[in-house]
Each structure stands twice: as C-alpha cells, then as structure tokens.
C-alpha cells in the first residue's frame, strides 16, 4: 500500500526519539518541516549527533524507514487511524500545547472533538462509593447535555464516569498511556468496543508500547488539552490526578474538585490541597451550568445530599386500632372482670376489622369487606402457611450463566437495594472485580444503581 513519505518519516522519528519527545518538535522546526533533510542529517551531521542521548543514538542504528512503513500498513488493516499533525483531522486543541504529539493513533471517531464541549473526569483507581456515585452522576448529566467526557481509561473513577456517559448516550474520548494493541488495563478491555462506538480511544504511543509509569504524565497533558475543564473526583496526595490538574494549570484549563467526603480521610487529601489552591468546588449541577453556559435540568440537585432514606414500613393499622381502642377502654379499677373480657373481645374485633379496611374506607365498600372477613376467618391459612406459599410462587431468581454474576443476582433477589460493600461481603468477591461485574450487568440492563446501591431492573 502506497504511503505518504512524510507520514512514514514522522513515525520513524517517533520510533527513534520516543513518543512525546520535544526534540522531535524542535528539530522539525529547525529544518523548517523538511523531514527528509532532518532524517539524513541525523545520520551524517556529527555535531547534531553529539547532542543526542545514548538512547536515541542506539535507535538510529536499529530503526529503519521500512519498519515504520510496515507498521503503518499493519495498523491500517486493524482499523486504527494514524493521524499526523499535518492531517486536517488532527485536533486543533493539541496544536498549541508544549511538545504537541507528532502523530496520534486512534480507534473510533475524533472528527467532532474540536466542536464538542468537553470535560475531563479523573480520580482514584479504587474510589469510595461516594466518589463513584459523584462521578457517575455528573458524567450522566454531561452526556444528557451534549458535553463529551474525556478520561484516561483507568480503573475506578475513569471507567465509572466513561460508562455512565455511554449509558446516557454521550460521547467519550479515552486517552491511554500505551499502544492500542496493548491490553491495559485488562479489566477494562471488555468496554473498548462500546466506547469506540460512541467516541474514541486515543494515544500518541505507537503499537507495541507498554504502559510504563513515565507514559502517564505525557498522556495527561493530551487528556487535559482535549478538555475545556478538568474534574478531579477523588485524589490522595500521591494521585496521578494531581499531575492532570498541574497540566490544567499550565494550559489555563479550569479545575473542578468534588468536596471530600471526609476531610480527615487520606483518600481526599489531594482534593483538599486543590481546593486550597483555588480549584472550583463541584458541588452540584448548577456549577456545571454556570461554566458551560447551558441550562441543565434540575440544577437544584446536589451530590452532597445523602441518598433518600428508604421509607419505613407503616405501623400496622390493626395495632393503631388496638392502641386507640385500648386508650378508650374503661378503667380496670372501676370495671369488673366480665367488662374487661368484653373490652378485649372488642379490641380483637376492632383489630380484625382494621386489618381488612383502609384508614379511610369507602362507606359502601366497608360492610362488604367486614362481612367477607367474618365469613372466611375460620378458613384463613396461618401466617406460616401464607409465607411458604408466597415463597413457592415467587419468580425464580434471574441467572446469566456466570457463577459470580448469578451469586450477585441471588443477593439482589433476596433484598431490594443493596450497597456495593454488602454485596462484596456476602458474595466474597473483592471490590475491584465486583465493580467490573456490576458495570457489565448495568450495561446489559440487568441491574441498576440509584446511588445508594444496586437492584434488579
């Protein structure tokens, strides 16, 4: 397949210098964009070669132009788009940042990334339920209002926010710190196809690049540059999210921060530090509406509000009736045994009636209910018999064929809404694996999450 020699040469430079190396940008500018002259000078100009690192010099002797061309041919067959900085599809958002990527490798569609308002959402890989709920809630609101979510495809907050946006019809752009052929993180690979259908996965690292620690700060500068704002959901003092916030400060990108669940919790020390430094508290949907100049539905909603309490079961009407009747019963001191016995019978009769009628019965319907109760009282099955029959008639618990998922569904079938921590404790599945399973079940519309816990749809 015939290729643009300039494209091949750019990939060759990346393979020699390493992705994100600012020397590529500096030398390209020095040679006025004449990449062929630059390539020849790297092999013949002793003064230029003396300024190169041992790593680059080593690669100069190993990497050939044919290697770059073969790589481009290979990835075109795997539907991976290779977009050079001279390509019209290259995002304008990246062109003016320090050391802009010479080339992007993308799977999905990035054609609308400049036109769409965006927000980066980043945070801990093992977040609290509070942070997870906040990320999912805000990501869903962004998606419903046409604001794209940018994230790093990491476990925890990143994938929670991304999948919430996907579920709500939004667009998601994942910027990764490895080659697109590297399965990292493995737990998120099952979501790649769905994300690419509603956005794209982007990297500046050529195929075969492993997720080395040094790659992620480089990744963060691209993630930040593609975003109008950055939201830090949960960050400790050593969180990589602080690096993203630092890039945002350098690029003049506003930083939002979720207020910590607990100011004494080390998991939120990074949040506290950013808020002290002047980050914008993200406490409700109205904060988003103020920045993005759009009217969000229900801007009064606030993620700081605790989830609504489950309604308590109302006290038995029969007990209320008995209490009322007892209060009105004659004083035992002034009433004989026969009268006390009569009062107890009256209480029992009142309770039986109350159990079969509402607090405000229809005048015409009440006599029929009372009559029916009297006629069938002797034939009514015991409470134990009724419970047993109800259990036998209950619908079978849902099953999806996976032992862990079936165990989870069994727990949810026994109880209404169940918090993640309780599911983990009862199922014996660790939280990281459980979050992946719960997200899969959500995507399959088998379970839902109301912010307080999970339930079967």
N, C-alpha and C positions, 0 to 999 in steps of 0.2 A: 504493500500500500504506500503510495507516494505521500511524503510528508513535507511540510514547510521546514526548510533547513534551519531557520531561525528558532522554531519551536524545539527542534532536536538539540540545538546548541544550548538553549536555556535549560533544558533538562540535564544536559551534560554538565553544565556549570553547577546545578544543584547537587548532582551526584558527586562532584569533585569537592565543592566547598561545604556542602551540607545545607539543608533547608533552613531558611531564615537567617543565613549568614549575611550580614550587612556589607561584607566585602564584595558580594556579587553586585549589589546596587551601586557601590562606589566605583567599581571598575567599569561597569556598564556605562555609567555617566562619564567616566574619564575617557572612554573610547567612543563617546557620542553614539552609543547604541549599536556600534559596529561589532557584533558578537563574533563574527568570523575572525576579524583582526585581533580581538581580545583573546580568542582561543589560541591563535598562533603565537601571540606574544607570551602567553603563559608557558609555552614550550621552549621559546627561544630567547626571551629577554631575561638575561641573568640578574639585572637589577630588580626587575619585578619579582622574579622567583625568590630572590633573597628576602623579600618582605613577607613571604608566605609561611604559614605554620607547617611543622612536620607532617601533620595530618593531611593538609592539602597537597603538599609535595608528594606524599605517598600515593594519594588518589590520582594525581596527574599521570603517574606511571602505570596505573592499573585500569582506569576507566576510559573506554573508547567511545567514540561517537556512535558506533554500531550498537553498543549496549543501550544507549539512550533510545535509539530508533526502535530496537527490538522491544523495549519496554512500552513505548507508545503504541506500537502495533498490538501488543498483548492486551493492554487495558482497553483499547477501543473495542475489542471483541467482548469484553465483560461489561459493556455499557457504562464505563467510567469516563466522564468528561474531563479532558485535560484543558484547562483554561489559562492561557498565558496573560500577563499583564497588558499585552497589546490587543487582546481579544475584546470585541465590543461587549461581550457578556461578563467581562471581569468587573466586579463590584466597584463602583465609584467610591464607596465608603472606605475602601482599602488603599486607594491610590496616594493619599497624603499622610499616611502614618509613617513613623520611623521604620525603615527597612521593610517596605511592603513586600508581600510574597511575590516572587517572580512568576510563580505558577501555582494554580490550585487544582487539586484532584477532587472531583465531585461526583456523587451518586444521587440523582434526584434533579430537582429543578431550582435553580437560583436566579432565574430571569427576573423575578419580581422583588428581589431582596433590597434593591435601592428604593423602590417605590413604596414599600410597605413600612409602616411604623413598627419598630421592634423594641423588645425589652429582653435583656439577658437575665436569666434566673440561675443562680449558683448557690451552693451550700454544701453541707456535710454529707459524707457518704453513708453515715449511719445516723440519720436525724431522729429527733424526738417526734412523737405523734403530733405535737403542737406545730412543729415546723413543717411536717409533711402536710398537715391539713392546710396550713397557710399557703404553701407552695401550690397545692392543687387548686385551692380556692381562687387565688389570684391568676393562675395560668388559665383556668376556665373562663374567667371574666375577660382576660385579654383576648382569648380565642373568639369569644362571642362578639367582640367588638372589632375584629379585624386587625388586631395587633399580634404580630408574629413573635414567637418565643425563640430566643437564641440560648443555647446551652452547650455543655461540654460532653454530653452523653455518658457522664459518670454515674455510678450507682448512687442511690439516695435521692437527694433533692433534685439533681439534674433530670433524672429519668422520671421522677414523680411529676415534675412540672411539665415535662415534654408530653407524657402520656395523657395527662389531664387536658392539655391543649388539643391533642389529637382527638380525644374522645368528644371534645366540644367543637370539632370541625375546623380547628385552627391550623396555622402553618408553623412548622418547627424547623429550625436550622441547627444542626448539631456540628460543632467544630471539635474535631478529635486530634489527639496528640500522637497518632501513629499512622501507618499506611492503611489504606482502605481494605487491604487483603488480610490485615491482622485482626484477629477476633479479640477485641478488647473494648470494654470488659466482657467476658464471656456471658455473664448473666444477662446482659442487655442485647445480645445478638438476635434474640427472637423478635425484637422490636424494630430491627433495621428496615425491613421491607415496608412496614406500615408507616414509619417515619418518612421514608423516601417517597411514598405515595403522596404525602401531604407536606413535602418540603425537601430537605436535602441533608446529606452528611458531607461535610467539607473538611479537607485537610491540605496543608502545604507540604506534607511529608510524602515522598514518593513511595510506591509499593515496596513492601519488604521492611519498612522502618518499624522497629519495635517501640513500644511505649516507654521510652527511657524517661526518668524524672526530669531531665533538663528540657524535654519537649513541651512540658505543660505550661511553663511561663510563656514560651513562644506562642503556644496555642491560645493562651489567654489574651494576648494582645489582639489577635484576629477576632476572637469572640467579642471583645469589647468594642473594637472598631465597627463591627457589624450591627451594633446596638445603639439605639437612641438613649437608653438608660440602662443601668445595671441594678438588679435587686439582689441583695445578699440576704438569704433566708436564715441560715444558721452557720456560724463560724467561730471556731475556737481561736486561740492566739496563734496557732500554727497552721490554720486552714489555708488552702490554696486560694480560697475565695478572696482573701486579703490581697493576694497578688493581682487578681482581676480588678479589685477596687483601686489598686495602685495604678494600673494601666488606665483605668477610667479617669482618675485624677489627672494623669499626664495628657490625656486626649480631650479633657474638658467634658467628659460624659457624666451626667448627674448620677449619683449613687443613692439608691433607696436601701433602707435596712429595716427588717422586721424587728420590733422591740423584743427583747429577750423574754422568754417565759419566766426565767428566774435570774436575777442579776448576780446571784451567787453561784450559778451553775457554770462550770468551766466551758461547757459547750457553747456558751454565748459570750465569752469574753471578747471575741472579735467583733461581735455586734455592738457591744458596749463601747469599745475603742472607736469604731467608725462613727457612732452617734456622737461621741465626744468631739470628734474631729469635724463635725458639721454635716454628716450624712443626713439625708431626708428620712424621717421616720415614716415607714409604710404601715399605717395602722388601719386603713380601710380603703374601700374602693374610691372614695372621694379624692384620695391623694393621687390616684392614677388619673382621674378625670381632670384634676387641676393641671397636671403636667401635659397630658395628651390633648387637652382642649376638646374633649368629646364628652357627651353626656352618657354616663354609664347607668344602666338600670339599677335601681335600688342602691343609690350611693350612701344610704344611711347604714348599710350593712358594715359590720366591723369584725375582723377576725379575732380581735381581742376578747369579744364577748364569748363566754363559755357556751358550749353546745346546750340547747334547750334540755331541761330536765325531763325525764320520761314521766308522763302523767301517772300519779299514784292511783291504784285501784280504789274506786269509791267504796266507802263503808257499806256493808250490806244493808239494803232497805229494811230487811227484816230486823236487823239489830237496831236500826234507827227507830223502827216502830215499837220494838220491845222497850227501848230506853224511854220513849215517850209514854208508853202505857204504864211502865213501872213508876215513872215520876208522878203520874196522876193517880196511882193506886192508893187505897185508903191506908192510914197509918196502922201498922201492925199492933201497936199498943192498944188501939181502940177497936180492933176488929177481931172477931172470933176466927177459929181455925177453919170453919166452913167458908167464911168470907175470903180468907187467904187462898184457899184452894180454888175458889171461884175466880179470883183475880189471876192466878197462874194459868188457868184454862183460858181466860180471856186473853192473857198475853200470848199464849200459844196460837190461839185462833187469829189474833191480830197479825202475828208474825207470818203465819201461813198465808194470810190474805196479802200482806205486803210483799211477800216474795213472788207473788204472781201478778202484781199490778205495778204500774209506774207511779212515781211520786204524785203526778197529776193525771189520774186516769180519766178517760172519756166516760161520761156519766152513763152512756148507753152500753158501752163495751164492758164496764166493770162487772155487772151482775153475771154476765156470761162467763167471764174468767173465773169468778168466785165459784160458780156452780160447777165448772169443769174441774176446778181444783178439788172440790169436795167429792166429786164422783170418782176421781181417779187416784185419790190419795192412797188408798189401801193397795192399789196395784202398782204404784210408782217404784221403780228399781232403786236399790240402795245407791249411795254415793260411790262406793267402791265399784259396783257393777257398771254405773254410768261411765266412770273414768276408764274402766277396762274396755268397754265397748267403743268409746271415743278413740282410744289408742289403737284398737284393731282396725277401725275405719279410716284412720289417718292416712294421708297420701304417703307413699314410700319416699324416703329421703332421696334427693337428687344425686346422681352419680355421673362422673365424666370419664371413669375408667382409670384415672391416675390415683394410686393409693393415698398419696399425700393430699391431693385435692379432694378426694372423697372423704377423708378424715375431717378436713376443714368444713366441708358441706354438712357433715353429720353434726358437727358442733353448732353450726349456724341453724340447723333444723331444730335442735333441742332448745334454742334460745333465740330471742328476737335479734336485737342489735348487740354485737359482741366486739369489744375493743381488741385491737391487734395484740396487746400484751396477753390478754386472756386466751386468745386463740393459740398463741405461741406456747403458753404454759400447758394448755390442755392437749395440744397436738404433739408437743415435743419437738416442733420444728423451729430452728433458730430464726431470729428476726429477719436476717438478710434474705434467706431462702424464702421465708414466708411472704415478704414484700413482693418478691418476684411472682410467686404463685397467686397472690391476691390480685395483682395487676393483670395477670393473664385471665383470671376469672372475671375481672371487671370488663376487660376488652371483649370477652366472649358474652357479655351481658348476662352472666350467671349470678353475680353478686354486685352489690352497690355499696358505696361508702358515703355516709351522711356527715362525716366529720367527727362523729363520736365513736364510730365503729363500723363493722360490716354486717350486712344482712343479705339474705337470698332475695333476688328480684321477684 
